[in-house]
Amino acid sequence: MHDDILTALMEVIESRKDELPDRSYVASLHQQGVDAISEKVVEEANEAAQAAAADDIEQIVYETADLWFHSLVLLSRFDLTHHNVLDELSRRFGVSGLEEKKSRS
Protein backbone atom coordinates (compact mmCIF):
# COMPACT_ATOMS: atom_id res chain seq x y z
CA MET A 1 0.00 0.00 0.00
CA HIS A 2 2.76 2.45 0.87
CA ASP A 3 4.53 2.06 -2.47
CA ASP A 4 1.13 2.65 -4.06
CA ILE A 5 0.86 6.08 -2.44
CA LEU A 6 4.35 7.02 -3.63
CA THR A 7 3.49 5.86 -7.15
CA ALA A 8 0.20 7.76 -7.10
CA LEU A 9 1.91 10.88 -5.74
CA MET A 10 4.60 10.72 -8.45
CA GLU A 11 1.86 10.43 -11.09
CA VAL A 12 0.17 13.55 -9.72
CA ILE A 13 3.48 15.43 -9.58
CA GLU A 14 4.27 14.44 -13.17
CA SER A 15 0.82 15.45 -14.38
CA ARG A 16 1.05 18.85 -12.72
CA LYS A 17 4.58 19.96 -13.47
CA ASP A 18 3.60 21.42 -16.85
CA GLU A 19 0.34 23.04 -15.71
CA LEU A 20 -0.11 26.76 -15.23
CA PRO A 21 1.85 27.89 -12.16
CA ASP A 22 -1.12 29.80 -10.73
CA ARG A 23 -3.14 26.58 -10.73
CA SER A 24 -0.57 24.14 -9.36
CA TYR A 25 1.99 24.37 -6.56
CA VAL A 26 4.09 21.71 -8.31
CA ALA A 27 4.03 23.70 -11.56
CA SER A 28 5.00 26.87 -9.71
CA LEU A 29 8.01 25.12 -8.19
CA HIS A 30 9.06 23.75 -11.58
CA GLN A 31 8.69 27.18 -13.17
CA GLN A 32 10.93 28.69 -10.48
CA GLY A 33 13.60 26.12 -11.26
CA VAL A 34 15.86 23.66 -9.54
CA ASP A 35 17.23 26.22 -7.06
CA ALA A 36 13.75 26.94 -5.70
CA ILE A 37 12.93 23.25 -5.45
CA SER A 38 16.26 22.58 -3.74
CA GLU A 39 15.62 25.40 -1.27
CA LYS A 40 12.30 23.79 -0.33
CA VAL A 41 14.03 20.43 0.25
CA VAL A 42 16.59 22.10 2.53
CA GLU A 43 13.86 24.06 4.34
CA GLU A 44 11.79 20.93 4.98
CA ALA A 45 14.85 18.93 6.09
CA ASN A 46 15.67 21.69 8.56
CA GLU A 47 12.10 21.72 9.89
CA ALA A 48 12.16 17.92 10.32
CA ALA A 49 15.46 18.19 12.20
CA GLN A 50 14.06 20.94 14.43
CA ALA A 51 11.02 18.78 15.21
CA ALA A 52 13.35 15.92 16.13
CA ALA A 53 15.41 18.20 18.39
CA ALA A 54 12.17 19.19 20.11
CA ASP A 55 11.10 15.53 20.48
CA ASP A 56 7.86 16.45 18.70
CA ILE A 57 6.83 13.12 17.17
CA GLU A 58 3.77 14.52 15.38
CA GLN A 59 5.82 17.31 13.78
CA ILE A 60 8.61 14.89 12.83
CA VAL A 61 6.11 12.89 10.78
CA TYR A 62 4.46 16.02 9.35
CA GLU A 63 7.73 17.67 8.34
CA THR A 64 9.18 14.44 6.98
CA ALA A 65 6.10 14.10 4.77
CA ASP A 66 6.82 17.62 3.47
CA LEU A 67 10.47 16.67 2.95
CA TRP A 68 9.54 13.54 1.01
CA PHE A 69 7.03 15.45 -1.12
CA HIS A 70 9.53 18.12 -2.06
CA SER A 71 12.18 15.46 -2.67
CA LEU A 72 9.78 13.79 -5.11
CA VAL A 73 9.28 17.13 -6.86
CA LEU A 74 13.08 17.45 -7.09
CA LEU A 75 13.33 13.96 -8.57
CA SER A 76 10.64 14.82 -11.09
CA ARG A 77 12.64 17.85 -12.18
CA PHE A 78 15.23 15.38 -13.51
CA ASP A 79 12.67 12.86 -14.84
CA LEU A 80 13.46 10.50 -11.98
CA THR A 81 11.04 8.78 -9.59
CA HIS A 82 11.05 7.15 -6.19
CA HIS A 83 11.91 3.89 -7.98
CA ASN A 84 15.37 5.28 -8.78
CA VAL A 85 15.91 5.94 -5.08
CA LEU A 86 14.49 2.55 -4.06
CA ASP A 87 16.82 0.86 -6.57
CA GLU A 88 19.77 2.65 -4.98
CA LEU A 89 18.62 1.66 -1.48
CA SER A 90 18.24 -1.94 -2.67
CA ARG A 91 21.77 -1.84 -4.08
CA ARG A 92 23.06 -0.68 -0.69
CA PHE A 93 20.95 -3.09 1.38
CA GLY A 94 23.11 -5.46 3.38
CA VAL A 95 26.21 -3.31 2.86
CA SER A 96 27.72 -1.79 5.95
CA GLY A 97 27.15 1.95 6.04
CA LEU A 98 30.82 2.39 6.88
CA GLU A 99 31.86 0.25 3.89
CA GLU A 100 29.45 2.05 1.55
CA LYS A 101 30.80 5.41 2.65
CA LYS A 102 34.39 4.20 2.21
CA SER A 103 33.59 3.04 -1.36
CA ARG A 104 32.68 6.63 -2.35
CA SER A 105 36.22 7.89 -1.71
C-alpha positions in Angstrom: 0.0 0.0 0.0 2.8 2.5 0.9 4.5 2.1 -2.5 1.1 2.6 -4.1 0.9 6.1 -2.4 4.3 7.0 -3.6 3.5 5.9 -7.2 0.2 7.8 -7.1 1.9 10.9 -5.7 4.6 10.7 -8.4 1.9 10.4 -11.1 0.2 13.6 -9.7 3.5 15.4 -9.6 4.3 14.4 -13.2 0.8 15.5 -14.4 1.1 18.9 -12.7 4.6 20.0 -13.5 3.6 21.4 -16.8 0.3 23.0 -15.7 -0.1 26.8 -15.2 1.8 27.9 -12.2 -1.1 29.8 -10.7 -3.1 26.6 -10.7 -0.6 24.1 -9.4 2.0 24.4 -6.6 4.1 21.7 -8.3 4.0 23.7 -11.6 5.0 26.9 -9.7 8.0 25.1 -8.2 9.1 23.8 -11.6 8.7 27.2 -13.2 10.9 28.7 -10.5 13.6 26.1 -11.3 15.9 23.7 -9.5 17.2 26.2 -7.1 13.7 26.9 -5.7 12.9 23.2 -5.4 16.3 22.6 -3.7 15.6 25.4 -1.3 12.3 23.8 -0.3 14.0 20.4 0.2 16.6 22.1 2.5 13.9 24.1 4.3 11.8 20.9 5.0 14.9 18.9 6.1 15.7 21.7 8.6 12.1 21.7 9.9 12.2 17.9 10.3 15.5 18.2 12.2 14.1 20.9 14.4 11.0 18.8 15.2 13.4 15.9 16.1 15.4 18.2 18.4 12.2 19.2 20.1 11.1 15.5 20.5 7.9 16.4 18.7 6.8 13.1 17.2 3.8 14.5 15.4 5.8 17.3 13.8 8.6 14.9 12.8 6.1 12.9 10.8 4.5 16.0 9.3 7.7 17.7 8.3 9.2 14.4 7.0 6.1 14.1 4.8 6.8 17.6 3.5 10.5 16.7 3.0 9.5 13.5 1.0 7.0 15.4 -1.1 9.5 18.1 -2.1 12.2 15.5 -2.7 9.8 13.8 -5.1 9.3 17.1 -6.9 13.1 17.5 -7.1 13.3 14.0 -8.6 10.6 14.8 -11.1 12.6 17.8 -12.2 15.2 15.4 -13.5 12.7 12.9 -14.8 13.5 10.5 -12.0 11.0 8.8 -9.6 11.0 7.2 -6.2 11.9 3.9 -8.0 15.4 5.3 -8.8 15.9 5.9 -5.1 14.5 2.6 -4.1 16.8 0.9 -6.6 19.8 2.6 -5.0 18.6 1.7 -1.5 18.2 -1.9 -2.7 21.8 -1.8 -4.1 23.1 -0.7 -0.7 21.0 -3.1 1.4 23.1 -5.5 3.4 26.2 -3.3 2.9 27.7 -1.8 6.0 27.1 2.0 6.0 30.8 2.4 6.9 31.9 0.2 3.9 29.5 2.0 1.6 30.8 5.4 2.6 34.4 4.2 2.2 33.6 3.0 -1.4 32.7 6.6 -2.3 36.2 7.9 -1.7 
